[in-house]
């Protein structure tokens, strides 16, 4: 069983525990994404660096957890996204705007950024299905390393 006293001691309550479960992969993602928007990077390299973490499946099941949360978001997830993920995404939008020569991003540019991220995320989540259709096709793809 679960030691409720330990949960309360370390996290305050179940919500605190869940916040920590969500925080750890977001923190790891944030570290992976450091520097993706460096001004000296080409647009191609910057987008590659931003999307790379979304193209690989993790072994910690956080991708499955986040997929479930995206389908039926909890208040804790929405809080985590607003606090920790939105600033990263805003940097991506800013990067695209900068390379497009825009002072401010347009709604269409934000949609483009969302679409790029969604395609990369879907690619990673659908990889087992793609492997079933075409075994080995993606095995040697250097873009997924």
C-alpha positions in Angstrom: 0.0 0.0 0.0 0.8 3.6 -0.1 2.1 5.4 3.0 -0.2 8.4 3.1 1.9 10.0 5.8 5.0 10.0 3.6 3.0 11.6 0.7 1.7 14.2 3.1 5.2 14.8 4.6 7.0 15.2 1.2 4.3 16.6 -1.0 1.5 18.0 1.2 -1.2 15.9 -0.4 -2.0 13.9 -3.5 -2.2 17.0 -5.7 1.3 18.0 -4.5 2.5 14.5 -5.5 0.9 14.8 -8.9 2.4 18.3 -9.4 5.8 16.7 -8.8 5.1 13.9 -11.2 4.3 16.5 -13.9 7.1 18.8 -13.0 10.0 16.3 -13.4 9.5 15.6 -17.2 8.8 19.3 -17.8 12.0 20.2 -16.1 13.9 17.6 -18.1 12.3 19.0 -21.3 13.3 22.5 -20.4 16.9 21.5 -19.9 16.9 19.7 -23.3 15.6 22.8 -24.9 18.1 25.2 -23.6 19.6 27.3 -26.3 17.2 26.2 -29.1 16.3 29.8 -29.7 19.9 31.2 -29.7 20.1 34.0 -32.2 23.1 32.6 -34.0 21.3 29.4 -35.0 19.7 29.0 -38.4 16.0 28.5 -38.6 16.4 24.9 -39.6 18.8 24.2 -36.7 16.6 26.0 -34.2 13.5 24.1 -35.2 15.4 20.9 -35.2 16.6 21.5 -31.6 13.1 22.5 -30.5 11.4 19.5 -32.0 14.0 16.8 -31.3 12.8 16.0 -27.7 9.3 15.6 -29.1 10.4 13.1 -31.7 11.6 10.5 -29.2 9.6 8.4 -26.8 10.7 8.4 -23.3 10.9 5.3 -21.1 9.4 7.0 -18.1 5.8 7.0 -19.5 5.6 10.8 -19.3 4.5 11.0 -23.0 1.6 8.7 -22.3 0.7 10.7 -19.2 0.8 14.0 -21.1 -1.2 12.5 -23.9 -3.9 11.5 -21.4 -3.8 14.9 -19.9 -4.1 16.6 -23.2 -7.2 14.7 -24.0 -8.8 15.4 -20.6 -6.7 18.0 -18.8 -6.8 18.2 -15.0 -6.6 21.5 -13.2 -3.1 20.6 -12.0 -1.9 19.9 -15.6 -3.3 23.2 -16.9 -1.6 25.0 -14.0 1.7 23.2 -14.9 1.4 24.0 -18.6 0.6 27.7 -17.9 3.5 28.0 -15.5 6.2 25.9 -17.1 5.4 24.9 -20.7 3.8 28.1 -22.0 7.0 30.2 -21.6 8.9 27.6 -23.6 6.3 27.6 -26.4 6.3 31.4 -26.4 10.0 31.3 -27.0 9.4 29.0 -30.0 6.8 31.3 -31.4 9.1 34.2 -30.9 11.9 32.3 -32.7 9.6 31.8 -35.7 8.5 35.4 -35.6 12.1 36.6 -35.5 13.0 34.5 -38.5 9.9 35.6 -40.4 10.9 39.3 -39.8 7.8 40.0 -37.6 7.8 42.3 -34.7 4.9 40.4 -33.2 3.6 36.9 -34.0 0.3 36.6 -35.7 -2.4 34.1 -34.8 -1.4 32.2 -38.0 2.2 32.0 -36.8 1.1 30.6 -33.4 -1.0 28.0 -35.2 2.0 27.1 -37.3 4.1 26.6 -34.2 1.4 24.5 -32.6 1.1 22.4 -35.8 4.9 21.8 -35.9 5.0 20.7 -32.3 1.9 18.6 -32.7 3.3 16.7 -35.7 6.5 15.9 -33.9 4.6 14.8 -30.8 2.3 12.6 -32.9 5.2 11.2 -34.8 6.7 10.0 -31.5 3.4 8.7 -30.2 2.6 6.9 -33.5 6.0 5.3 -33.9 5.0 1.8 -32.8 2.2 1.9 -35.3 4.6 3.1 -38.1 7.0 0.3 -37.1 4.2 -2.2 -37.5 3.4 -0.9 -41.0 7.0 -0.6 -42.1 9.3 -2.5 -39.8 12.8 -1.0 -39.7 11.9 2.1 -41.7 12.7 4.4 -38.9 15.4 2.4 -37.2 18.3 4.2 -38.9 16.8 7.7 -39.1 19.6 10.0 -37.8 17.0 12.7 -37.1 15.6 10.5 -34.3 18.9 10.0 -32.5 
